[in-house]
């Protein structure tokens, strides 16, 4: 993505299939068994696959989300997709034009530069 490219952040309005589902479901991967992990993963995929806003969510998540389950993909799957397609995960300071509150954000101490810079 070129410097100065405007970033479109979707407005989540409650019409998403995941609306009303506890957010912890999309960030919790501490299952006790492989079977429990598979059931959990399948449940999340079913939610995402039923969503009318899947394409928007995917586009957003590929560029903005390091953690959690987004658009039918795990963190590792999004990381691999970005790596394969040479897409950088955008840092908060790159949001300044579309989200002014991020223009004041400082780079967090725990930011993994290798993750962001591929």
C-alpha positions as CSV (number, residue, x, y, z in Angstrom):
1,X,0.0,0.0,0.0
2,X,1.4,3.4,-1.0
3,X,2.0,6.1,1.6
4,X,-1.0,8.4,1.6
5,X,-3.4,5.7,0.5
6,X,-6.8,6.3,2.2
7,X,-7.9,3.4,4.3
8,X,-11.6,2.6,4.4
9,X,-12.7,1.4,7.8
10,X,-16.2,-0.2,7.7
11,X,-18.9,0.9,10.1
12,X,-20.1,-2.1,12.0
13,X,-23.8,-1.5,12.4
14,X,-25.1,-4.7,14.0
15,X,-26.1,-6.3,10.7
16,X,-23.1,-8.7,10.8
17,X,-23.6,-12.3,11.6
18,X,-21.3,-12.0,14.6
19,X,-23.3,-9.1,16.1
20,X,-24.6,-10.1,19.5
21,X,-22.2,-13.1,19.7
22,X,-19.8,-12.6,22.6
23,X,-16.6,-11.1,21.4
24,X,-14.6,-13.5,23.6
25,X,-15.7,-16.3,21.2
26,X,-13.5,-14.8,18.5
27,X,-10.5,-14.3,20.7
28,X,-10.6,-17.5,22.8
29,X,-8.4,-20.4,21.6
30,X,-7.7,-22.1,24.9
31,X,-9.6,-25.3,24.3
32,X,-8.5,-28.4,26.2
33,X,-8.6,-30.9,23.3
34,X,-8.0,-30.9,19.6
35,X,-11.7,-32.0,19.2
36,X,-12.9,-28.9,21.2
37,X,-10.7,-26.7,19.0
38,X,-12.2,-28.1,15.9
39,X,-15.8,-27.7,17.1
40,X,-15.0,-24.1,18.1
41,X,-13.3,-23.3,14.8
42,X,-16.2,-24.9,12.8
43,X,-18.7,-22.8,14.8
44,X,-16.8,-19.6,14.0
45,X,-16.5,-20.5,10.3
46,X,-20.3,-21.1,10.2
47,X,-21.0,-17.7,11.6
48,X,-18.6,-16.0,9.2
49,X,-19.9,-17.9,6.2
50,X,-23.4,-16.8,6.9
51,X,-22.5,-13.1,7.0
52,X,-23.6,-10.7,4.3
53,X,-20.6,-8.5,5.2
54,X,-18.0,-11.2,4.8
55,X,-16.1,-9.4,2.0
56,X,-15.9,-6.1,4.0
57,X,-14.8,-8.0,7.1
58,X,-12.1,-9.9,5.1
59,X,-10.7,-6.7,3.5
60,X,-10.6,-5.0,6.9
61,X,-9.1,-7.9,8.8
62,X,-6.3,-8.6,6.3
63,X,-5.1,-5.0,6.6
64,X,-5.9,-4.2,10.3
65,X,-6.3,-7.2,12.6
66,X,-3.4,-9.1,14.1
67,X,-5.4,-11.0,16.7
68,X,-8.6,-13.0,16.9
69,X,-10.7,-14.8,14.4
70,X,-11.9,-12.5,11.5
71,X,-13.6,-13.3,8.2
72,X,-13.3,-17.0,8.7
73,X,-9.6,-16.9,9.3
74,X,-7.4,-17.5,12.3
75,X,-4.5,-15.2,13.2
76,X,-2.0,-17.6,11.5
77,X,-4.1,-17.9,8.4
78,X,-4.3,-14.1,8.0
79,X,-0.6,-13.9,8.6
80,X,0.1,-16.5,5.9
81,X,-2.3,-14.7,3.5
82,X,-0.5,-11.4,4.1
83,X,2.9,-13.0,3.6
84,X,1.8,-14.8,0.4
85,X,0.2,-11.6,-1.1
86,X,2.9,-9.2,0.3
87,X,0.3,-7.3,2.3
88,X,1.5,-5.3,5.3
89,X,-0.6,-5.1,8.5
90,X,-1.2,-1.4,8.9
91,X,0.1,0.3,12.0
92,X,-2.3,2.6,13.9
93,X,-0.3,5.7,12.8
94,X,-1.3,4.9,9.2
95,X,-5.0,5.4,10.1
96,X,-4.6,9.2,10.7
97,X,-6.6,10.3,7.7
98,X,-9.6,8.2,8.3
99,X,-9.5,7.9,12.1
100,X,-8.1,11.0,13.8
101,X,-7.9,9.4,17.2
102,X,-5.2,7.1,15.8
103,X,-3.1,10.1,14.5
104,X,-2.1,10.7,18.1
105,X,-1.3,7.1,18.9
106,X,2.2,6.2,19.8
107,X,3.8,3.0,18.7
108,X,3.1,0.5,21.5
109,X,6.1,-1.0,23.2
110,X,4.9,-4.6,22.5
111,X,4.6,-4.0,18.7
112,X,6.4,-6.7,16.8
113,X,8.1,-4.8,14.0
114,X,8.9,-8.0,12.1
115,X,5.2,-8.8,12.0
116,X,4.2,-5.4,10.6
117,X,7.1,-5.2,8.2
118,X,6.9,-8.7,6.8
